[in-house]
Amino acid sequence: MIYIMTNKKPSQLTAHSTISLNNGIKMPIVGYGTWKILPNSSARKAVGSALSVGYRNIDTARIYLNEKGVGKAIQKSKVDRKELFVSTKLWNSDQGYDKTSKAFDKSLKRLGLDYVDMYLMHWPVPEKRLESWRAMVEIYKSGRAKAIGVCNFTEEHLADLISHSDIVPMVNQVEFHPFLYQKMLLEYCQENKIIVEAYSPLAHGRRMQDPVLCEIAAKHAKHVVQVMLRWNIQLGNVVIPKSTSLERMQDNLDLFDFELDKSDMEQIENLNENYRTCWDPTGM
Ligand SMILES: NC(=O)c1ccc[n+]([C@@H]2O[C@H](COP(=O)([O-])OP(=O)(O)OC[C@H]3O[C@@H](n4cnc5c(N)ncnc54)[C@H](OP(=O)(O)O)[C@@H]3O)[C@@H](O)[C@H]2O)c1
């Protein structure tokens, strides 16, 4: 098991722990996902609640159509902007060198921010991703995105990108949960100092009844979702669960009063069945 990216042991982590990206920027290890939270008024309310219960890392995207609501919640919140880590993403139809810069400016405007903490490429669009990355590097160097990264990149996509750029992505946001344990990809990312940010870390809520997870949860007197999130964190990953319920938002942050042991970790790893709830970038 690898704990390379934080200097802390799993027992020392808290809901406010951060991980250092390869450029030194600190990213909270638990974030809040906002996919499917629509319309903007709902996103504003949900993100406002998430901030009030302690989330400091907020993940949105241009294609989620809720950047305005996310931005309003941030502006309304009493949390200092410097304490927040806000990510948004470049959508596929906006890829290409010129279009990327324009899409970024529009996202920033919708969010009502003068910088984002991270700008992510949403998908490894063939023929476009390298020129889009070139524009993202310029945005990063201008200081308007404190970090840049990618989503849904396989080892092959990453190797290709790295060989064409002096900037290694700081993050690869991919689907990652016990039923999709992407071990080789995780190892590749860790070797190259790329943080894996686990999306759909609860497998979209579809596998809550799994008997192995239920047994491990009972052993620690925790909920299955907390076991799923804790497993990802102990692997060195960032997690971004989504919930619109205040109680579940709190549950999804309550991960730091227990620790999975070696046997728990191994049993969970064995649940892998390459089960994807979202899209599959293999072969793109
Ligand atoms: N880059 C990409 O391509 C990509 C793709 C997919 C997702 N993402 C990001 O990752 C985030 C998370 O992924 P996701 O939204 O797909 O799925 P997820 O976080 O794995 O699961 C969300 C589902 O689980 C339920 N849930 C949440 N907490 C729960 C709890 N404590 N107990 C029981 N059920 C619970 C939610 O329902 P309620 O809301 O009713 O609680 C919702 O139906 C997204 O919101 C998005 O920001 C990125």
The ligand as an ORCA input file, in Angstrom:
! r2SCAN-3c Opt
* xyz 0 1
  N     -14.519     13.768    -14.728
  C     -15.538     12.970    -15.011
  O     -15.641     12.447    -16.141
  C     -16.553     12.670    -13.951
  C     -17.514     11.668    -14.170
  C     -18.421     11.393    -13.160
  C     -18.385     12.101    -11.969
  N     -17.456     13.097    -11.789
  C     -17.406     13.891    -10.519
  O     -17.417     13.001     -9.410
  C     -18.490     13.330     -8.536
  C     -18.991     12.116     -7.785
  O     -19.402     11.092     -8.655
  P     -20.937     10.716     -8.919
  O     -21.781     11.890     -8.643
  O     -20.974     10.101    -10.252
  O     -21.251      9.527     -7.938
  P     -20.963      9.107     -6.408
  O     -20.449     10.250     -5.626
  O     -20.198      7.847     -6.474
  O     -22.433      8.716     -5.925
  C     -23.469      9.643     -5.864
  C     -24.758      8.882     -5.519
  O     -24.612      8.282     -4.233
  C     -25.645      8.757     -3.365
  N     -25.021      8.976     -2.051
  C     -24.106      9.911     -1.742
  N     -23.758      9.817     -0.441
  C     -24.464      8.820      0.080
  C     -24.560      8.261      1.373
  N     -23.825      8.731      2.386
  N     -25.421      7.221      1.566
  C     -26.165      6.737      0.548
  N     -26.130      7.224     -0.702
  C     -25.290      8.260     -0.941
  C     -26.147     10.056     -3.987
  O     -27.504     10.274     -3.700
  P     -28.046     11.595     -2.950
  O     -27.570     12.790     -3.732
  O     -29.518     11.423     -2.987
  O     -27.472     11.547     -1.556
  C     -25.952      9.792     -5.477
  O     -27.043      9.068     -5.996
  C     -19.501     13.959     -9.502
  O     -20.540     14.646     -8.834
  C     -18.605     14.806    -10.344
  O     -18.252     16.004     -9.658
  C     -16.526     13.371    -12.759
*
